[in-house]
Amino acid sequence: MKHLRFFHFPHSRVLTRFTLVAVVFLLAFFSGRFLGFLSARSNLDSSSNAHSTPVPSSTNSEITTLSPSSQLYSSRLPSSQPHASQSHPESATSSPVSSLPASAEGNWGLSFQQEGKPPVANATSDYLKQFNAHYADDTDEKILYLTFDAGYENGNTPAILDALKNHHAPATFFVVGNYIQTSPDLVKRMITEGHTVGNHTFHHPDMSKIATKKSFSEELESLEKLFQETTGQTMTRFYRPPQGKYSESNLQMAKELGYHTFFWSLAYVDWYEDRQPTHEEAFQKLLGRIHPGAIVLLHSTSRTNAEILDELLTKWEEMGYSFHALEELAQKTAS
């Protein structure tokens, strides 16, 4: 028995030592694999970032495709009307720019490279000109064009009109069907005070998904009809794509219908009623990015815009800018 126990004890100790060595080896092995995985992942991330053009921290360069989701507008439409697309476009955010799309398709986007200079856009002015489309005036003169997208009325438009009147500043209001139906008196005031009312479509859908000219024209012509019935006047054929979404075929169809399409070269996130920018934030964007020939997009639903517009127009005037009507740009570039 002692003999057996003598051989059993060292055998057990050998097994124990072997087990410990094995456990340590396995821990070291899998730890190495795990660390290697993390290292590879880190290298992969670094490699991915290396393929994009870095944005210098000293510049104001970012890509912005600024226009509200149609959900913000469609939620205001009477339930009897077809709702616009419920998608949330990328236009609700701003992100660092690596490059802009090469083709004139999708969401309208801008890259602000230098303060006081026009941004780089999805498409050049020369390219857009063939479709009677515009995003800025190609000029060194300190002139700008004021535009407002009006999807619904929440009490801010009267103050905006007051400020425009104080500065004798013409503007174009791009309206939808719901706006004309619910705020006919404000639409008539716009006309009376010398502003232009443009076509933002009847239902504010994603027009880039509309492939046929019949469906495309129905969105524009139904609004034209409502405008004429409401005001007794013919609507000026200025068109702004809802959400900034478009396709080349859209631009061509709009031209064939006699429209000028207007994008923008300056805008900021001003359409969320519950997340309005501060006055300081608004001035920082709108003063820092203004440039000769700018087409400025603001939203008439913005409380901040209503509160600052009179001061904003004064500051732009002090910078040497004057306000012009979109009709001048359309006449200058008509093909």
C-alpha positions as CSV (number, residue, x, y, z in Angstrom):
1,M,0.0,0.0,0.0
2,K,2.8,2.4,0.9
3,H,4.5,1.5,-2.4
4,L,1.4,2.4,-4.3
5,R,0.9,5.6,-2.4
6,F,4.5,6.5,-3.0
7,F,4.1,6.3,-6.8
8,H,0.6,7.9,-6.7
9,F,1.7,11.1,-4.9
10,P,4.4,12.3,-7.4
11,H,2.2,11.2,-10.3
12,S,-0.5,13.5,-9.0
13,R,1.9,16.3,-8.5
14,V,3.2,15.9,-12.1
15,L,-0.4,16.0,-13.4
16,T,-1.1,19.1,-11.3
17,R,2.0,20.9,-12.6
18,F,1.1,19.8,-16.2
19,T,-2.4,21.2,-15.8
20,L,-1.1,24.5,-14.5
21,V,1.3,24.8,-17.3
22,A,-1.4,24.0,-19.8
23,V,-3.8,26.5,-18.4
24,V,-1.1,29.2,-18.4
25,F,-0.2,28.3,-22.0
26,L,-3.8,28.5,-23.1
27,L,-4.4,31.8,-21.4
28,A,-1.3,33.2,-23.0
29,F,-2.3,31.9,-26.4
30,F,-5.8,33.2,-26.3
31,S,-4.7,36.5,-24.8
32,G,-2.3,36.9,-27.7
33,R,-5.0,36.1,-30.2
34,F,-7.3,38.7,-28.6
35,L,-4.7,41.4,-28.5
36,G,-3.8,40.6,-32.1
37,F,-7.4,41.0,-33.0
38,L,-7.6,44.4,-31.3
39,S,-4.4,45.5,-33.0
40,A,-5.7,44.4,-36.4
41,R,-9.0,46.1,-35.8
42,S,-7.2,49.3,-34.9
43,N,-5.1,49.1,-38.0
44,L,-8.2,48.5,-40.1
45,D,-9.9,51.6,-38.6
46,S,-6.7,53.7,-39.2
47,S,-6.5,52.4,-42.7
48,S,-10.2,53.3,-43.4
49,N,-9.7,56.8,-42.1
50,A,-6.6,57.2,-44.2
51,H,-8.6,56.8,-47.4
52,S,-10.7,59.9,-46.6
53,T,-9.4,63.4,-47.0
54,P,-8.8,64.9,-43.5
55,V,-10.6,68.2,-42.7
56,P,-8.2,70.7,-41.2
57,S,-9.5,71.8,-37.8
58,S,-8.9,75.4,-38.7
59,T,-11.4,75.3,-41.6
60,N,-15.2,75.4,-41.5
61,S,-15.4,72.6,-44.0
62,E,-18.3,70.2,-43.6
63,I,-20.9,68.7,-45.9
64,T,-24.4,69.8,-45.1
65,T,-27.5,68.8,-47.0
66,L,-29.9,70.9,-45.0
67,S,-33.6,70.4,-45.5
68,P,-36.2,69.0,-43.1
69,S,-37.6,65.5,-43.3
70,S,-40.9,65.3,-45.0
71,Q,-42.2,63.8,-41.8
72,L,-42.1,67.2,-40.2
73,Y,-44.4,68.5,-42.9
74,S,-46.6,65.5,-43.6
75,S,-47.6,65.3,-39.9
76,R,-49.2,68.7,-40.4
77,L,-51.3,67.7,-43.4
78,P,-55.0,66.9,-43.0
79,S,-55.5,63.1,-42.7
80,S,-57.5,63.1,-45.9
81,Q,-54.4,64.1,-47.9
82,P,-51.8,61.6,-49.0
83,H,-48.8,61.9,-46.7
84,A,-45.3,62.5,-48.0
85,S,-42.6,60.0,-47.6
86,Q,-41.8,59.2,-44.0
87,S,-38.1,58.8,-44.5
88,H,-35.5,60.8,-42.6
89,P,-33.0,62.1,-45.1
90,E,-29.4,62.6,-44.2
91,S,-30.1,66.3,-44.7
92,A,-30.9,66.5,-41.0
93,T,-27.3,66.3,-40.0
94,S,-23.9,67.7,-40.8
95,S,-20.8,65.5,-41.1
96,P,-17.2,65.9,-42.0
97,V,-16.7,66.0,-45.8
98,S,-14.3,63.7,-47.6
99,S,-15.7,64.3,-51.1
100,L,-18.9,65.2,-52.7
101,P,-20.9,63.0,-55.1
102,A,-19.7,63.3,-58.6
103,S,-23.2,63.2,-60.2
104,A,-26.2,65.4,-59.7
105,E,-28.3,62.9,-57.9
106,G,-29.7,62.3,-54.4
107,N,-29.5,64.9,-51.6
108,W,-28.4,68.4,-52.2
109,G,-25.1,68.9,-50.4
110,L,-22.6,71.7,-49.7
111,S,-19.0,71.7,-48.5
112,F,-18.0,75.0,-46.9
113,Q,-14.3,75.4,-47.5
114,Q,-13.5,79.0,-46.8
115,E,-15.4,81.7,-44.8
116,G,-16.9,84.3,-47.1
117,K,-16.6,82.1,-50.2
118,P,-19.2,80.1,-52.0
119,P,-19.4,76.4,-50.9
120,V,-18.6,73.5,-53.2
121,A,-21.9,71.8,-54.1
122,N,-23.0,68.4,-55.6
123,A,-23.1,70.0,-59.0
124,T,-21.6,73.1,-60.5
125,S,-23.5,76.2,-61.6
126,D,-22.5,75.4,-65.2
127,Y,-23.9,71.9,-65.0
128,L,-27.2,73.1,-63.4
129,K,-27.6,75.9,-65.9
130,Q,-28.7,73.5,-68.7
131,F,-31.7,72.7,-66.6
132,N,-32.5,76.3,-65.6
133,A,-31.4,75.2,-62.1
134,H,-29.4,77.3,-59.6
135,Y,-27.8,77.2,-56.2
136,A,-26.0,80.6,-56.2
137,D,-25.3,83.5,-58.4
138,D,-21.8,83.4,-60.0
139,T,-20.8,86.9,-59.0
140,D,-18.3,88.9,-56.9
141,E,-21.0,91.5,-56.1
142,K,-22.2,91.4,-52.5
143,I,-25.8,90.5,-53.4
144,L,-27.9,87.7,-51.9
145,Y,-31.3,86.1,-52.4
146,L,-33.6,85.4,-49.5
147,T,-35.8,82.3,-49.6
148,F,-38.0,80.7,-47.1
149,D,-39.5,77.1,-47.1
150,A,-43.0,77.2,-45.6
151,G,-44.5,73.8,-44.9
152,Y,-47.0,75.0,-42.3
153,E,-47.7,78.0,-40.2
154,N,-46.9,78.2,-36.5
155,G,-47.1,81.9,-35.9
156,N,-43.6,83.0,-36.9
157,T,-44.2,84.2,-40.5
158,P,-45.8,87.6,-39.6
159,A,-42.6,88.7,-37.8
160,I,-40.5,87.5,-40.7
161,L,-42.6,89.6,-43.1
162,D,-42.3,92.6,-40.8
163,A,-38.5,92.3,-40.8
164,L,-38.4,92.0,-44.6
165,K,-40.7,95.0,-45.0
166,N,-38.4,97.1,-42.7
167,H,-35.5,96.4,-44.9
168,H,-37.3,96.5,-48.3
169,A,-35.9,93.0,-48.8
170,P,-37.7,90.8,-51.4
171,A,-37.9,87.1,-50.7
172,T,-39.3,84.0,-52.2
173,F,-41.5,81.7,-50.1
174,F,-41.6,78.1,-51.3
175,V,-45.0,76.8,-50.0
176,V,-46.8,73.4,-50.0
177,G,-50.5,72.7,-50.4
178,N,-51.2,72.6,-46.7
179,Y,-49.8,76.1,-46.2
180,I,-52.0,77.7,-48.8
181,Q,-55.0,75.9,-47.4
182,T,-54.5,76.9,-43.8
183,S,-52.8,80.3,-44.2
184,P,-54.4,82.0,-47.3
185,D,-54.2,85.5,-45.7
186,L,-50.4,85.2,-45.2
187,V,-50.0,84.0,-48.7
188,K,-51.9,87.0,-49.9
189,R,-49.8,89.3,-47.7
190,M,-46.6,87.9,-49.2
191,I,-47.9,88.9,-52.7
192,T,-49.1,92.3,-51.5
193,E,-45.7,93.1,-50.0
194,G,-43.8,92.3,-53.2
195,H,-42.6,88.8,-52.4
196,T,-42.7,85.7,-54.7
197,V,-44.5,82.5,-53.8
198,G,-42.8,79.5,-55.3
199,N,-43.7,75.8,-55.7
200,H,-42.5,73.4,-53.0
201,T,-45.0,70.7,-54.3
202,F,-48.4,70.0,-53.0
203,H,-47.6,67.1,-50.6
204,H,-43.8,67.5,-50.1
205,P,-42.8,64.0,-51.2
206,D,-39.4,62.7,-52.2
207,M,-39.5,63.8,-55.8
208,S,-36.4,61.9,-56.7
209,K,-38.5,58.7,-56.5
210,I,-41.0,60.0,-59.0
211,A,-40.0,58.6,-62.4
212,T,-42.9,59.7,-64.7
213,K,-43.5,63.2,-66.0
214,K,-47.2,62.8,-65.3
215,S,-46.8,62.1,-61.6
216,F,-44.1,64.8,-61.4
217,S,-46.3,67.4,-63.0
218,E,-49.3,66.6,-60.9
219,E,-47.4,67.6,-57.7
220,L,-46.5,70.9,-59.2
221,E,-49.7,71.7,-61.1
222,S,-52.0,70.8,-58.3
223,L,-50.3,73.4,-56.2
224,E,-50.5,75.9,-59.1
225,K,-54.2,75.4,-59.3
226,L,-54.7,75.8,-55.5
227,F,-52.6,79.0,-55.5
228,Q,-54.7,80.5,-58.4
229,E,-58.0,79.6,-56.8
230,T,-56.8,81.2,-53.5
231,T,-55.1,84.4,-54.8
232,G,-56.5,84.9,-58.3
233,Q,-53.0,85.0,-59.6
234,T,-50.7,82.7,-61.6
235,M,-48.0,81.1,-59.6
236,T,-44.4,82.0,-60.5
237,R,-42.7,78.9,-61.9
238,F,-40.0,78.6,-59.3
239,Y,-39.5,75.1,-57.9
240,R,-37.6,73.9,-54.8
241,P,-37.3,70.1,-54.4
242,P,-38.6,68.9,-51.0
243,Q,-35.9,67.8,-48.7
244,G,-33.4,68.8,-51.3
245,K,-33.8,65.4,-53.0
246,Y,-33.7,65.3,-56.7
247,S,-32.5,63.4,-59.8
248,E,-31.3,64.6,-63.2
249,S,-34.6,63.5,-64.8
250,N,-36.4,65.7,-62.2
251,L,-34.4,68.7,-63.2
252,Q,-35.2,68.1,-66.9
253,M,-38.9,67.6,-66.2
254,A,-39.1,70.8,-64.2
255,K,-37.5,72.7,-67.1
256,E,-39.9,71.2,-69.6
257,L,-42.8,72.4,-67.4
258,G,-41.3,75.9,-67.5
259,Y,-39.8,75.9,-64.1
260,H,-36.5,77.2,-62.7
261,T,-35.2,75.0,-59.9
262,F,-33.6,76.6,-56.9
263,F,-31.4,74.9,-54.4
264,W,-29.3,77.0,-51.9
265,S,-25.8,77.9,-51.0
266,L,-26.4,78.8,-47.3
267,A,-28.7,77.2,-44.7
268,Y,-28.5,75.8,-41.2
269,V,-30.6,73.4,-39.0
270,D,-33.5,75.7,-38.1
271,W,-36.6,73.6,-38.6
272,Y,-36.9,71.6,-35.3
273,E,-39.5,73.4,-33.2
274,D,-38.3,71.8,-30.0
275,R,-34.6,72.2,-30.7
276,Q,-34.3,75.8,-32.0
277,P,-30.7,77.2,-32.3
278,T,-29.7,80.0,-30.0
279,H,-29.3,83.5,-31.5
280,E,-25.6,83.1,-31.2
281,E,-25.5,79.8,-33.0
282,A,-27.7,81.2,-35.8
283,F,-25.5,84.3,-36.2
284,Q,-22.3,82.3,-36.2
285,K,-23.6,80.1,-39.2
286,L,-25.4,82.9,-41.1
287,L,-22.8,85.6,-40.8
288,G,-19.7,83.4,-41.1
289,R,-20.9,81.6,-44.3
290,I,-22.6,84.4,-46.2
291,H,-20.9,85.0,-49.6
292,P,-21.5,87.0,-52.7
293,G,-24.4,85.6,-54.8
294,A,-25.7,83.5,-51.9
295,I,-29.2,81.9,-52.2
296,V,-30.1,81.7,-48.5
297,L,-32.6,79.1,-47.3
298,L,-34.4,79.7,-44.0
299,H,-37.5,78.2,-42.6
300,S,-40.5,80.3,-41.8
301,T,-41.4,77.9,-39.0
302,S,-38.3,78.9,-37.0
303,R,-38.8,81.0,-33.9
304,T,-35.2,81.9,-33.9
305,N,-35.4,83.2,-37.5
306,A,-38.4,85.3,-36.6
307,E,-36.6,86.8,-33.6
308,I,-33.3,87.5,-35.3
309,L,-34.2,88.4,-38.9
310,D,-34.4,92.1,-38.5
311,E,-31.0,92.2,-36.8
312,L,-29.6,89.6,-39.2
313,L,-30.6,91.7,-42.2
314,T,-29.0,94.8,-40.6
315,K,-25.8,92.9,-40.0
316,W,-25.7,91.7,-43.6
317,E,-26.3,95.3,-44.8
318,E,-23.4,96.5,-42.5
319,M,-21.2,93.9,-44.3
320,G,-22.1,95.5,-47.6
321,Y,-24.7,93.1,-48.8
322,S,-28.0,94.0,-50.6
323,F,-31.1,91.9,-51.2
324,H,-32.3,90.9,-54.6
325,A,-35.2,89.0,-56.0
326,L,-34.8,85.5,-57.5
327,E,-36.4,86.8,-60.7
328,E,-33.2,88.7,-61.4
329,L,-31.1,85.5,-61.2
330,A,-33.6,83.6,-63.3
331,Q,-33.5,86.3,-66.0
332,K,-29.7,86.5,-65.9
333,T,-29.2,82.8,-66.4
334,A,-32.3,81.8,-68.5
335,S,-31.4,79.5,-71.4
